[in-house]
Amino acid sequence: MATLDWSQCPAVESVPGRLSGAWVFRDTRMPVSTVFENLEAGATVDEITEWFDISKEQVIEVLQFAARSLAAPVPAQPVSASSRDAHSF
């Protein structure tokens, strides 16, 4: 799976010294990963916003950013000659 470049999402920030630099919702200590963990566990966006005191707009912005990022085409990585040779048996 692709790694998201969270620095491009205006709803989040990473501050050295705050939660070990984890990506959090801007001006909070709420890790972005908590949203995805709770959605995976079956929680709704409304439940997450109630439990963690973040706005629905913030959660939706993060989810839309993730969806756009994952839908974007991934540039092809050049294959070096040594890599091709190592895989041709």
HTML snippet that shows the backbone in 3Dmol.js (N, CA, C, O; Angstrom):
<script src="https://3Dmol.org/build/3Dmol-min.js"></script>
<div id="view" style="width:600px;height:400px;position:relative"></div>
<script>
const pdb = `
ATOM      1  N   MET A   1       0.846  -1.178   0.000  1.00  0.00           N
ATOM      2  CA  MET A   1       0.000   0.000   0.000  1.00  0.00           C
ATOM      3  C   MET A   1       0.889   1.238   0.000  1.00  0.00           C
ATOM      4  O   MET A   1       1.976   1.235   0.579  1.00  0.00           O
ATOM      5  N   ALA A   2       0.426   2.275  -0.641  1.00  0.00           N
ATOM      6  CA  ALA A   2       1.180   3.519  -0.726  1.00  0.00           C
ATOM      7  C   ALA A   2       1.226   4.220   0.622  1.00  0.00           C
ATOM      8  O   ALA A   2       0.296   4.120   1.423  1.00  0.00           O
ATOM      9  N   THR A   3       2.310   4.921   0.857  1.00  0.00           N
ATOM     10  CA  THR A   3       2.436   5.742   2.051  1.00  0.00           C
ATOM     11  C   THR A   3       1.905   7.122   1.717  1.00  0.00           C
ATOM     12  O   THR A   3       2.277   7.711   0.702  1.00  0.00           O
ATOM     13  N   LEU A   4       1.029   7.637   2.576  1.00  0.00           N
ATOM     14  CA  LEU A   4       0.450   8.954   2.322  1.00  0.00           C
ATOM     15  C   LEU A   4       1.398  10.046   2.783  1.00  0.00           C
ATOM     16  O   LEU A   4       2.069   9.905   3.806  1.00  0.00           O
ATOM     17  N   ASP A   5       1.452  11.130   2.031  1.00  0.00           N
ATOM     18  CA  ASP A   5       2.246  12.290   2.402  1.00  0.00           C
ATOM     19  C   ASP A   5       1.349  13.250   3.175  1.00  0.00           C
ATOM     20  O   ASP A   5       0.786  14.188   2.612  1.00  0.00           O
ATOM     21  N   TRP A   6       1.230  12.993   4.479  1.00  0.00           N
ATOM     22  CA  TRP A   6       0.326  13.774   5.315  1.00  0.00           C
ATOM     23  C   TRP A   6       0.697  15.249   5.362  1.00  0.00           C
ATOM     24  O   TRP A   6      -0.141  16.077   5.721  1.00  0.00           O
ATOM     25  N   SER A   7       1.937  15.600   5.007  1.00  0.00           N
ATOM     26  CA  SER A   7       2.326  17.013   5.021  1.00  0.00           C
ATOM     27  C   SER A   7       1.504  17.821   4.022  1.00  0.00           C
ATOM     28  O   SER A   7       1.481  19.050   4.099  1.00  0.00           O
ATOM     29  N   GLN A   8       0.834  17.160   3.095  1.00  0.00           N
ATOM     30  CA  GLN A   8       0.016  17.832   2.091  1.00  0.00           C
ATOM     31  C   GLN A   8      -1.439  18.001   2.528  1.00  0.00           C
ATOM     32  O   GLN A   8      -2.247  18.565   1.790  1.00  0.00           O
ATOM     33  N   CYS A   9      -1.775  17.517   3.720  1.00  0.00           N
ATOM     34  CA  CYS A   9      -3.153  17.612   4.219  1.00  0.00           C
ATOM     35  C   CYS A   9      -3.237  18.748   5.234  1.00  0.00           C
ATOM     36  O   CYS A   9      -2.620  18.660   6.296  1.00  0.00           O
ATOM     37  N   PRO A  10      -3.983  19.814   4.937  1.00  0.00           N
ATOM     38  CA  PRO A  10      -4.028  20.971   5.828  1.00  0.00           C
ATOM     39  C   PRO A  10      -4.715  20.707   7.172  1.00  0.00           C
ATOM     40  O   PRO A  10      -4.592  21.524   8.084  1.00  0.00           O
ATOM     41  N   ALA A  11      -5.426  19.603   7.317  1.00  0.00           N
ATOM     42  CA  ALA A  11      -6.139  19.322   8.562  1.00  0.00           C
ATOM     43  C   ALA A  11      -5.247  18.703   9.635  1.00  0.00           C
ATOM     44  O   ALA A  11      -5.664  18.562  10.785  1.00  0.00           O
ATOM     45  N   VAL A  12      -4.020  18.332   9.261  1.00  0.00           N
ATOM     46  CA  VAL A  12      -3.157  17.637  10.212  1.00  0.00           C
ATOM     47  C   VAL A  12      -1.792  18.306  10.327  1.00  0.00           C
ATOM     48  O   VAL A  12      -1.415  19.132   9.496  1.00  0.00           O
ATOM     49  N   GLU A  13      -1.065  17.933  11.371  1.00  0.00           N
ATOM     50  CA  GLU A  13       0.281  18.445  11.563  1.00  0.00           C
ATOM     51  C   GLU A  13       1.105  17.428  12.332  1.00  0.00           C
ATOM     52  O   GLU A  13       0.563  16.570  13.029  1.00  0.00           O
ATOM     53  N   SER A  14       2.401  17.532  12.199  1.00  0.00           N
ATOM     54  CA  SER A  14       3.343  16.720  12.957  1.00  0.00           C
ATOM     55  C   SER A  14       4.268  17.697  13.664  1.00  0.00           C
ATOM     56  O   SER A  14       4.983  18.467  13.022  1.00  0.00           O
ATOM     57  N   VAL A  15       4.249  17.658  14.996  1.00  0.00           N
ATOM     58  CA  VAL A  15       5.042  18.587  15.790  1.00  0.00           C
ATOM     59  C   VAL A  15       6.055  17.772  16.582  1.00  0.00           C
ATOM     60  O   VAL A  15       5.673  16.928  17.393  1.00  0.00           O
ATOM     61  N   PRO A  16       7.342  18.015  16.357  1.00  0.00           N
ATOM     62  CA  PRO A  16       8.353  17.298  17.127  1.00  0.00           C
ATOM     63  C   PRO A  16       8.088  17.482  18.628  1.00  0.00           C
ATOM     64  O   PRO A  16       7.849  18.597  19.092  1.00  0.00           O
ATOM     65  N   GLY A  17       8.134  16.387  19.367  1.00  0.00           N
ATOM     66  CA  GLY A  17       7.881  16.458  20.799  1.00  0.00           C
ATOM     67  C   GLY A  17       6.431  16.261  21.182  1.00  0.00           C
ATOM     68  O   GLY A  17       6.135  16.025  22.353  1.00  0.00           O
ATOM     69  N   ARG A  18       5.522  16.350  20.231  1.00  0.00           N
ATOM     70  CA  ARG A  18       4.109  16.088  20.522  1.00  0.00           C
ATOM     71  C   ARG A  18       3.787  14.697  19.986  1.00  0.00           C
ATOM     72  O   ARG A  18       3.783  14.476  18.775  1.00  0.00           O
ATOM     73  N   LEU A  19       3.522  13.779  20.877  1.00  0.00           N
ATOM     74  CA  LEU A  19       3.219  12.382  20.517  1.00  0.00           C
ATOM     75  C   LEU A  19       4.288  11.802  19.603  1.00  0.00           C
ATOM     76  O   LEU A  19       3.981  11.118  18.626  1.00  0.00           O
ATOM     77  N   SER A  20       5.522  12.076  19.924  1.00  0.00           N
ATOM     78  CA  SER A  20       6.682  11.564  19.172  1.00  0.00           C
ATOM     79  C   SER A  20       6.658  11.964  17.701  1.00  0.00           C
ATOM     80  O   SER A  20       7.200  11.254  16.854  1.00  0.00           O
ATOM     81  N   GLY A  21       6.034  13.096  17.395  1.00  0.00           N
ATOM     82  CA  GLY A  21       5.994  13.580  16.015  1.00  0.00           C
ATOM     83  C   GLY A  21       4.938  12.911  15.151  1.00  0.00           C
ATOM     84  O   GLY A  21       4.928  13.087  13.933  1.00  0.00           O
ATOM     85  N   ALA A  22       4.043  12.138  15.777  1.00  0.00           N
ATOM     86  CA  ALA A  22       2.971  11.477  15.016  1.00  0.00           C
ATOM     87  C   ALA A  22       2.081  12.529  14.358  1.00  0.00           C
ATOM     88  O   ALA A  22       1.970  13.653  14.847  1.00  0.00           O
ATOM     89  N   TRP A  23       1.453  12.157  13.250  1.00  0.00           N
ATOM     90  CA  TRP A  23       0.510  13.060  12.585  1.00  0.00           C
ATOM     91  C   TRP A  23      -0.744  13.143  13.427  1.00  0.00           C
ATOM     92  O   TRP A  23      -1.371  12.128  13.729  1.00  0.00           O
ATOM     93  N   VAL A  24      -1.110  14.369  13.807  1.00  0.00           N
ATOM     94  CA  VAL A  24      -2.286  14.613  14.634  1.00  0.00           C
ATOM     95  C   VAL A  24      -3.170  15.648  13.948  1.00  0.00           C
ATOM     96  O   VAL A  24      -2.726  16.377  13.062  1.00  0.00           O
ATOM     97  N   PHE A  25      -4.432  15.698  14.377  1.00  0.00           N
ATOM     98  CA  PHE A  25      -5.307  16.758  13.879  1.00  0.00           C
ATOM     99  C   PHE A  25      -4.750  18.086  14.363  1.00  0.00           C
ATOM    100  O   PHE A  25      -4.335  18.214  15.514  1.00  0.00           O
ATOM    101  N   ARG A  26      -4.745  19.063  13.484  1.00  0.00           N
ATOM    102  CA  ARG A  26      -4.142  20.371  13.761  1.00  0.00           C
ATOM    103  C   ARG A  26      -4.653  20.930  15.095  1.00  0.00           C
ATOM    104  O   ARG A  26      -5.851  20.911  15.378  1.00  0.00           O
ATOM    105  N   ASP A  27      -3.716  21.423  15.899  1.00  0.00           N
ATOM    106  CA  ASP A  27      -3.996  22.039  17.202  1.00  0.00           C
ATOM    107  C   ASP A  27      -4.594  21.070  18.223  1.00  0.00           C
ATOM    108  O   ASP A  27      -5.283  21.490  19.153  1.00  0.00           O
ATOM    109  N   THR A  28      -4.328  19.768  18.046  1.00  0.00           N
ATOM    110  CA  THR A  28      -4.802  18.765  19.009  1.00  0.00           C
ATOM    111  C   THR A  28      -3.662  17.790  19.299  1.00  0.00           C
ATOM    112  O   THR A  28      -2.562  17.910  18.760  1.00  0.00           O
ATOM    113  N   ARG A  29      -3.956  16.827  20.160  1.00  0.00           N
ATOM    114  CA  ARG A  29      -3.049  15.710  20.400  1.00  0.00           C
ATOM    115  C   ARG A  29      -3.683  14.413  19.887  1.00  0.00           C
ATOM    116  O   ARG A  29      -3.266  13.318  20.265  1.00  0.00           O
ATOM    117  N   MET A  30      -4.684  14.547  19.032  1.00  0.00           N
ATOM    118  CA  MET A  30      -5.438  13.406  18.506  1.00  0.00           C
ATOM    119  C   MET A  30      -4.748  12.842  17.273  1.00  0.00           C
ATOM    120  O   MET A  30      -4.733  13.489  16.226  1.00  0.00           O
ATOM    121  N   PRO A  31      -4.166  11.624  17.384  1.00  0.00           N
ATOM    122  CA  PRO A  31      -3.496  11.030  16.222  1.00  0.00           C
ATOM    123  C   PRO A  31      -4.481  10.709  15.096  1.00  0.00           C
ATOM    124  O   PRO A  31      -5.586  10.225  15.342  1.00  0.00           O
ATOM    125  N   VAL A  32      -4.074  10.978  13.887  1.00  0.00           N
ATOM    126  CA  VAL A  32      -4.879  10.657  12.707  1.00  0.00           C
ATOM    127  C   VAL A  32      -5.135   9.147  12.659  1.00  0.00           C
ATOM    128  O   VAL A  32      -6.216   8.709  12.266  1.00  0.00           O
ATOM    129  N   SER A  33      -4.153   8.371  13.054  1.00  0.00           N
ATOM    130  CA  SER A  33      -4.285   6.910  13.009  1.00  0.00           C
ATOM    131  C   SER A  33      -5.457   6.410  13.846  1.00  0.00           C
ATOM    132  O   SER A  33      -6.026   5.362  13.541  1.00  0.00           O
ATOM    133  N   THR A  34      -5.828   7.146  14.899  1.00  0.00           N
ATOM    134  CA  THR A  34      -6.943   6.734  15.752  1.00  0.00           C
ATOM    135  C   THR A  34      -8.244   6.689  14.973  1.00  0.00           C
ATOM    136  O   THR A  34      -9.086   5.825  15.219  1.00  0.00           O
ATOM    137  N   VAL A  35      -8.417   7.608  14.037  1.00  0.00           N
ATOM    138  CA  VAL A  35      -9.635   7.611  13.212  1.00  0.00           C
ATOM    139  C   VAL A  35      -9.711   6.319  12.408  1.00  0.00           C
ATOM    140  O   VAL A  35     -10.746   5.653  12.383  1.00  0.00           O
ATOM    141  N   PHE A  36      -8.609   5.969  11.751  1.00  0.00           N
ATOM    142  CA  PHE A  36      -8.624   4.777  10.907  1.00  0.00           C
ATOM    143  C   PHE A  36      -8.780   3.507  11.742  1.00  0.00           C
ATOM    144  O   PHE A  36      -9.470   2.578  11.322  1.00  0.00           O
ATOM    145  N   GLU A  37      -8.156   3.452  12.907  1.00  0.00           N
ATOM    146  CA  GLU A  37      -8.292   2.287  13.788  1.00  0.00           C
ATOM    147  C   GLU A  37      -9.731   2.112  14.244  1.00  0.00           C
ATOM    148  O   GLU A  37     -10.239   0.991  14.282  1.00  0.00           O
ATOM    149  N   ASN A  38     -10.392   3.212  14.592  1.00  0.00           N
ATOM    150  CA  ASN A  38     -11.773   3.127  15.041  1.00  0.00           C
ATOM    151  C   ASN A  38     -12.741   2.816  13.913  1.00  0.00           C
ATOM    152  O   ASN A  38     -13.711   2.086  14.114  1.00  0.00           O
ATOM    153  N   LEU A  39     -12.491   3.362  12.725  1.00  0.00           N
ATOM    154  CA  LEU A  39     -13.327   3.003  11.575  1.00  0.00           C
ATOM    155  C   LEU A  39     -13.191   1.524  11.267  1.00  0.00           C
ATOM    156  O   LEU A  39     -14.180   0.848  10.986  1.00  0.00           O
ATOM    157  N   GLU A  40     -11.966   1.022  11.321  1.00  0.00           N
ATOM    158  CA  GLU A  40     -11.722  -0.399  11.079  1.00  0.00           C
ATOM    159  C   GLU A  40     -12.440  -1.270  12.103  1.00  0.00           C
ATOM    160  O   GLU A  40     -12.877  -2.377  11.787  1.00  0.00           O
ATOM    161  N   ALA A  41     -12.560  -0.770  13.328  1.00  0.00           N
ATOM    162  CA  ALA A  41     -13.238  -1.519  14.392  1.00  0.00           C
ATOM    163  C   ALA A  41     -14.761  -1.407  14.306  1.00  0.00           C
ATOM    164  O   ALA A  41     -15.476  -2.037  15.084  1.00  0.00           O
ATOM    165  N   GLY A  42     -15.260  -0.595  13.349  1.00  0.00           N
ATOM    166  CA  GLY A  42     -16.702  -0.513  13.147  1.00  0.00           C
ATOM    167  C   GLY A  42     -17.360   0.763  13.632  1.00  0.00           C
ATOM    168  O   GLY A  42     -18.581   0.892  13.541  1.00  0.00           O
ATOM    169  N   ALA A  43     -16.594   1.701  14.139  1.00  0.00           N
ATOM    170  CA  ALA A  43     -17.168   2.969  14.607  1.00  0.00           C
ATOM    171  C   ALA A  43     -17.596   3.824  13.418  1.00  0.00           C
ATOM    172  O   ALA A  43     -17.078   3.682  12.311  1.00  0.00           O
ATOM    173  N   THR A  44     -18.537   4.701  13.668  1.00  0.00           N
ATOM    174  CA  THR A  44     -18.971   5.649  12.643  1.00  0.00           C
ATOM    175  C   THR A  44     -18.209   6.963  12.828  1.00  0.00           C
ATOM    176  O   THR A  44     -17.600   7.198  13.872  1.00  0.00           O
ATOM    177  N   VAL A  45     -18.251   7.800  11.815  1.00  0.00           N
ATOM    178  CA  VAL A  45     -17.618   9.118  11.910  1.00  0.00           C
ATOM    179  C   VAL A  45     -18.257   9.905  13.049  1.00  0.00           C
ATOM    180  O   VAL A  45     -17.551  10.570  13.807  1.00  0.00           O
ATOM    181  N   ASP A  46     -19.562   9.840  13.180  1.00  0.00           N
ATOM    182  CA  ASP A  46     -20.240  10.568  14.257  1.00  0.00           C
ATOM    183  C   ASP A  46     -19.775  10.081  15.630  1.00  0.00           C
ATOM    184  O   ASP A  46     -19.567  10.895  16.530  1.00  0.00           O
ATOM    185  N   GLU A  47     -19.610   8.780  15.802  1.00  0.00           N
ATOM    186  CA  GLU A  47     -19.126   8.256  17.081  1.00  0.00           C
ATOM    187  C   GLU A  47     -17.706   8.752  17.369  1.00  0.00           C
ATOM    188  O   GLU A  47     -17.394   9.150  18.491  1.00  0.00           O
ATOM    189  N   ILE A  48     -16.862   8.723  16.356  1.00  0.00           N
ATOM    190  CA  ILE A  48     -15.475   9.159  16.527  1.00  0.00           C
ATOM    191  C   ILE A  48     -15.413  10.626  16.931  1.00  0.00           C
ATOM    192  O   ILE A  48     -14.647  10.995  17.822  1.00  0.00           O
ATOM    193  N   THR A  49     -16.215  11.464  16.280  1.00  0.00           N
ATOM    194  CA  THR A  49     -16.181  12.890  16.617  1.00  0.00           C
ATOM    195  C   THR A  49     -16.693  13.122  18.040  1.00  0.00           C
ATOM    196  O   THR A  49     -16.213  14.023  18.729  1.00  0.00           O
ATOM    197  N   GLU A  50     -17.642  12.335  18.475  1.00  0.00           N
ATOM    198  CA  GLU A  50     -18.168  12.462  19.839  1.00  0.00           C
ATOM    199  C   GLU A  50     -17.138  11.986  20.868  1.00  0.00           C
ATOM    200  O   GLU A  50     -16.912  12.655  21.876  1.00  0.00           O
ATOM    201  N   TRP A  51     -16.524  10.849  20.617  1.00  0.00           N
ATOM    202  CA  TRP A  51     -15.581  10.256  21.566  1.00  0.00           C
ATOM    203  C   TRP A  51     -14.298  11.066  21.715  1.00  0.00           C
ATOM    204  O   TRP A  51     -13.741  11.151  22.809  1.00  0.00           O
ATOM    205  N   PHE A  52     -13.825  11.665  20.612  1.00  0.00           N
ATOM    206  CA  PHE A  52     -12.504  12.275  20.611  1.00  0.00           C
ATOM    207  C   PHE A  52     -12.499  13.786  20.463  1.00  0.00           C
ATOM    208  O   PHE A  52     -11.432  14.383  20.312  1.00  0.00           O
ATOM    209  N   ASP A  53     -13.662  14.419  20.504  1.00  0.00           N
ATOM    210  CA  ASP A  53     -13.757  15.871  20.477  1.00  0.00           C
ATOM    211  C   ASP A  53     -13.012  16.500  19.299  1.00  0.00           C
ATOM    212  O   ASP A  53     -12.231  17.438  19.461  1.00  0.00           O
ATOM    213  N   ILE A  54     -13.276  15.959  18.115  1.00  0.00           N
ATOM    214  CA  ILE A  54     -12.808  16.566  16.872  1.00  0.00           C
ATOM    215  C   ILE A  54     -14.036  16.766  16.004  1.00  0.00           C
ATOM    216  O   ILE A  54     -15.047  16.087  16.182  1.00  0.00           O
ATOM    217  N   SER A  55     -13.949  17.687  15.075  1.00  0.00           N
ATOM    218  CA  SER A  55     -15.127  17.991  14.268  1.00  0.00           C
ATOM    219  C   SER A  55     -15.302  16.974  13.142  1.00  0.00           C
ATOM    220  O   SER A  55     -14.350  16.345  12.679  1.00  0.00           O
ATOM    221  N   LYS A  56     -16.531  16.844  12.734  1.00  0.00           N
ATOM    222  CA  LYS A  56     -16.856  15.964  11.607  1.00  0.00           C
ATOM    223  C   LYS A  56     -16.139  16.453  10.350  1.00  0.00           C
ATOM    224  O   LYS A  56     -15.685  15.645   9.540  1.00  0.00           O
ATOM    225  N   GLU A  57     -16.038  17.762  10.186  1.00  0.00           N
ATOM    226  CA  GLU A  57     -15.357  18.336   9.027  1.00  0.00           C
ATOM    227  C   GLU A  57     -13.890  17.914   8.993  1.00  0.00           C
ATOM    228  O   GLU A  57     -13.357  17.606   7.927  1.00  0.00           O
ATOM    229  N   GLN A  58     -13.226  17.898  10.176  1.00  0.00           N
ATOM    230  CA  GLN A  58     -11.828  17.473  10.238  1.00  0.00           C
ATOM    231  C   GLN A  58     -11.677  16.019   9.803  1.00  0.00           C
ATOM    232  O   GLN A  58     -10.789  15.687   9.017  1.00  0.00           O
ATOM    233  N   VAL A  59     -12.546  15.163  10.315  1.00  0.00           N
ATOM    234  CA  VAL A  59     -12.475  13.738   9.977  1.00  0.00           C
ATOM    235  C   VAL A  59     -12.725  13.547   8.490  1.00  0.00           C
ATOM    236  O   VAL A  59     -12.006  12.797   7.829  1.00  0.00           O
ATOM    237  N   ILE A  60     -13.728  14.212   7.966  1.00  0.00           N
ATOM    238  CA  ILE A  60     -14.052  14.075   6.540  1.00  0.00           C
ATOM    239  C   ILE A  60     -12.908  14.589   5.679  1.00  0.00           C
ATOM    240  O   ILE A  60     -12.589  13.987   4.653  1.00  0.00           O
ATOM    241  N   GLU A  61     -12.287  15.689   6.079  1.00  0.00           N
ATOM    242  CA  GLU A  61     -11.158  16.222   5.304  1.00  0.00           C
ATOM    243  C   GLU A  61     -10.012  15.210   5.246  1.00  0.00           C
ATOM    244  O   GLU A  61      -9.394  15.028   4.197  1.00  0.00           O
ATOM    245  N   VAL A  62      -9.730  14.558   6.366  1.00  0.00           N
ATOM    246  CA  VAL A  62      -8.665  13.547   6.403  1.00  0.00           C
ATOM    247  C   VAL A  62      -9.041  12.339   5.548  1.00  0.00           C
ATOM    248  O   VAL A  62      -8.201  11.816   4.816  1.00  0.00           O
ATOM    249  N   LEU A  63     -10.278  11.897   5.633  1.00  0.00           N
ATOM    250  CA  LEU A  63     -10.713  10.745   4.841  1.00  0.00           C
ATOM    251  C   LEU A  63     -10.680  11.070   3.345  1.00  0.00           C
ATOM    252  O   LEU A  63     -10.270  10.234   2.540  1.00  0.00           O
ATOM    253  N   GLN A  64     -11.106  12.265   2.972  1.00  0.00           N
ATOM    254  CA  GLN A  64     -11.071  12.654   1.564  1.00  0.00           C
ATOM    255  C   GLN A  64      -9.634  12.771   1.069  1.00  0.00           C
ATOM    256  O   GLN A  64      -9.335  12.375  -0.058  1.00  0.00           O
ATOM    257  N   PHE A  65      -8.743  13.310   1.898  1.00  0.00           N
ATOM    258  CA  PHE A  65      -7.338  13.394   1.523  1.00  0.00           C
ATOM    259  C   PHE A  65      -6.771  12.000   1.284  1.00  0.00           C
ATOM    260  O   PHE A  65      -6.083  11.767   0.291  1.00  0.00           O
ATOM    261  N   ALA A  66      -7.059  11.082   2.188  1.00  0.00           N
ATOM    262  CA  ALA A  66      -6.556   9.714   2.046  1.00  0.00           C
ATOM    263  C   ALA A  66      -7.106   9.069   0.777  1.00  0.00           C
ATOM    264  O   ALA A  66      -6.370   8.411   0.043  1.00  0.00           O
ATOM    265  N   ALA A  67      -8.385   9.256   0.522  1.00  0.00           N
ATOM    266  CA  ALA A  67      -8.997   8.667  -0.673  1.00  0.00           C
ATOM    267  C   ALA A  67      -8.386   9.237  -1.953  1.00  0.00           C
ATOM    268  O   ALA A  67      -8.085   8.487  -2.882  1.00  0.00           O
ATOM    269  N   ARG A  68      -8.201  10.552  -2.005  1.00  0.00           N
ATOM    270  CA  ARG A  68      -7.582  11.172  -3.190  1.00  0.00           C
ATOM    271  C   ARG A  68      -6.151  10.684  -3.376  1.00  0.00           C
ATOM    272  O   ARG A  68      -5.724  10.399  -4.495  1.00  0.00           O
ATOM    273  N   SER A  69      -5.422  10.590  -2.282  1.00  0.00           N
ATOM    274  CA  SER A  69      -4.022  10.174  -2.360  1.00  0.00           C
ATOM    275  C   SER A  69      -3.894   8.741  -2.843  1.00  0.00           C
ATOM    276  O   SER A  69      -3.020   8.433  -3.653  1.00  0.00           O
ATOM    277  N   LEU A  70      -4.747   7.872  -2.359  1.00  0.00           N
ATOM    278  CA  LEU A  70      -4.672   6.466  -2.740  1.00  0.00           C
ATOM    279  C   LEU A  70      -5.183   6.233  -4.154  1.00  0.00           C
ATOM    280  O   LEU A  70      -4.814   5.252  -4.799  1.00  0.00           O
ATOM    281  N   ALA A  71      -6.036   7.139  -4.636  1.00  0.00           N
ATOM    282  CA  ALA A  71      -6.557   7.002  -5.994  1.00  0.00           C
ATOM    283  C   ALA A  71      -5.598   7.566  -7.038  1.00  0.00           C
ATOM    284  O   ALA A  71      -5.722   7.266  -8.225  1.00  0.00           O
ATOM    285  N   ALA A  72      -4.644   8.379  -6.599  1.00  0.00           N
ATOM    286  CA  ALA A  72      -3.696   8.992  -7.533  1.00  0.00           C
ATOM    287  C   ALA A  72      -2.784   7.930  -8.129  1.00  0.00           C
ATOM    288  O   ALA A  72      -2.377   7.000  -7.434  1.00  0.00           O
ATOM    289  N   PRO A  73      -2.461   8.063  -9.411  1.00  0.00           N
ATOM    290  CA  PRO A  73      -1.566   7.082 -10.025  1.00  0.00           C
ATOM    291  C   PRO A  73      -0.174   7.149  -9.396  1.00  0.00           C
ATOM    292  O   PRO A  73       0.329   8.226  -9.078  1.00  0.00           O
ATOM    293  N   VAL A  74       0.421   6.002  -9.228  1.00  0.00           N
ATOM    294  CA  VAL A  74       1.771   5.907  -8.669  1.00  0.00           C
ATOM    295  C   VAL A  74       2.752   5.901  -9.825  1.00  0.00           C
ATOM    296  O   VAL A  74       2.626   5.079 -10.732  1.00  0.00           O
ATOM    297  N   PRO A  75       3.744   6.816  -9.813  1.00  0.00           N
ATOM    298  CA  PRO A  75       4.712   6.825 -10.901  1.00  0.00           C
ATOM    299  C   PRO A  75       5.499   5.520 -10.927  1.00  0.00           C
ATOM    300  O   PRO A  75       5.856   4.973  -9.884  1.00  0.00           O
ATOM    301  N   ALA A  76       5.758   5.039 -12.124  1.00  0.00           N
ATOM    302  CA  ALA A  76       6.510   3.788 -12.282  1.00  0.00           C
ATOM    303  C   ALA A  76       7.938   4.000 -11.815  1.00  0.00           C
ATOM    304  O   ALA A  76       8.544   5.035 -12.091  1.00  0.00           O
ATOM    305  N   GLN A  77       8.468   3.026 -11.112  1.00  0.00           N
ATOM    306  CA  GLN A  77       9.845   3.067 -10.637  1.00  0.00           C
ATOM    307  C   GLN A  77      10.727   2.412 -11.686  1.00  0.00           C
ATOM    308  O   GLN A  77      10.424   1.309 -12.140  1.00  0.00           O
ATOM    309  N   PRO A  78      11.817   3.070 -12.081  1.00  0.00           N
ATOM    310  CA  PRO A  78      12.700   2.438 -13.063  1.00  0.00           C
ATOM    311  C   PRO A  78      13.336   1.186 -12.473  1.00  0.00           C
ATOM    312  O   PRO A  78      13.659   1.137 -11.286  1.00  0.00           O
ATOM    313  N   VAL A  79      13.508   0.201 -13.300  1.00  0.00           N
ATOM    314  CA  VAL A  79      14.125  -1.057 -12.878  1.00  0.00           C
ATOM    315  C   VAL A  79      15.554  -1.063 -13.395  1.00  0.00           C
ATOM    316  O   VAL A  79      15.801  -0.930 -14.593  1.00  0.00           O
ATOM    317  N   SER A  80      16.481  -1.219 -12.473  1.00  0.00           N
ATOM    318  CA  SER A  80      17.886  -1.235 -12.886  1.00  0.00           C
ATOM    319  C   SER A  80      18.225  -2.570 -13.509  1.00  0.00           C
ATOM    320  O   SER A  80      17.532  -3.563 -13.285  1.00  0.00           O
ATOM    321  N   ALA A  81      19.280  -2.596 -14.286  1.00  0.00           N
ATOM    322  CA  ALA A  81      19.722  -3.830 -14.950  1.00  0.00           C
ATOM    323  C   ALA A  81      20.043  -4.902 -13.921  1.00  0.00           C
ATOM    324  O   ALA A  81      19.743  -6.075 -14.145  1.00  0.00           O
ATOM    325  N   SER A  82      20.646  -4.528 -12.799  1.00  0.00           N
ATOM    326  CA  SER A  82      20.990  -5.537 -11.793  1.00  0.00           C
ATOM    327  C   SER A  82      19.754  -6.154 -11.157  1.00  0.00           C
ATOM    328  O   SER A  82      19.771  -7.328 -10.785  1.00  0.00           O
ATOM    329  N   SER A  83      18.678  -5.375 -11.026  1.00  0.00           N
ATOM    330  CA  SER A  83      17.431  -5.923 -10.485  1.00  0.00           C
ATOM    331  C   SER A  83      16.803  -6.916 -11.431  1.00  0.00           C
ATOM    332  O   SER A  83      16.291  -7.953 -11.010  1.00  0.00           O
ATOM    333  N   ARG A  84      16.843  -6.587 -12.747  1.00  0.00           N
ATOM    334  CA  ARG A  84      16.282  -7.523 -13.732  1.00  0.00           C
ATOM    335  C   ARG A  84      17.083  -8.814 -13.739  1.00  0.00           C
ATOM    336  O   ARG A  84      16.509  -9.902 -13.794  1.00  0.00           O
ATOM    337  N   ASP A  85      18.406  -8.702 -13.682  1.00  0.00           N
ATOM    338  CA  ASP A  85      19.253  -9.896 -13.715  1.00  0.00           C
ATOM    339  C   ASP A  85      19.039 -10.778 -12.482  1.00  0.00           C
ATOM    340  O   ASP A  85      19.098 -12.004 -12.576  1.00  0.00           O
ATOM    341  N   ALA A  86      18.796 -10.165 -11.347  1.00  0.00           N
ATOM    342  CA  ALA A  86      18.623 -10.925 -10.104  1.00  0.00           C
ATOM    343  C   ALA A  86      17.325 -11.735 -10.118  1.00  0.00           C
ATOM    344  O   ALA A  86      17.217 -12.749  -9.428  1.00  0.00           O
ATOM    345  N   HIS A  87      16.351 -11.292 -10.895  1.00  0.00           N
ATOM    346  CA  HIS A  87      15.057 -11.980 -10.918  1.00  0.00           C
ATOM    347  C   HIS A  87      14.898 -12.918 -12.124  1.00  0.00           C
ATOM    348  O   HIS A  87      13.874 -13.592 -12.236  1.00  0.00           O
ATOM    349  N   SER A  88      15.853 -12.973 -12.994  1.00  0.00           N
ATOM    350  CA  SER A  88      15.700 -13.857 -14.151  1.00  0.00           C
ATOM    351  C   SER A  88      16.476 -15.140 -13.889  1.00  0.00           C
ATOM    352  O   SER A  88      17.704 -15.176 -13.966  1.00  0.00           O
ATOM    353  N   PHE A  89      15.730 -16.185 -13.580  1.00  0.00           N
ATOM    354  CA  PHE A  89      16.311 -17.490 -13.257  1.00  0.00           C
ATOM    355  C   PHE A  89      16.119 -18.434 -14.418  1.00  0.00           C
ATOM    356  O   PHE A  89      16.538 -19.590 -14.349  1.00  0.00           O
TER     357      PHE A  89
END
`;
const viewer = $3Dmol.createViewer("view");
viewer.addModel(pdb, "pdb");
viewer.setStyle({}, {cartoon: {color: "spectrum"}});
viewer.zoomTo();
viewer.render();
</script>
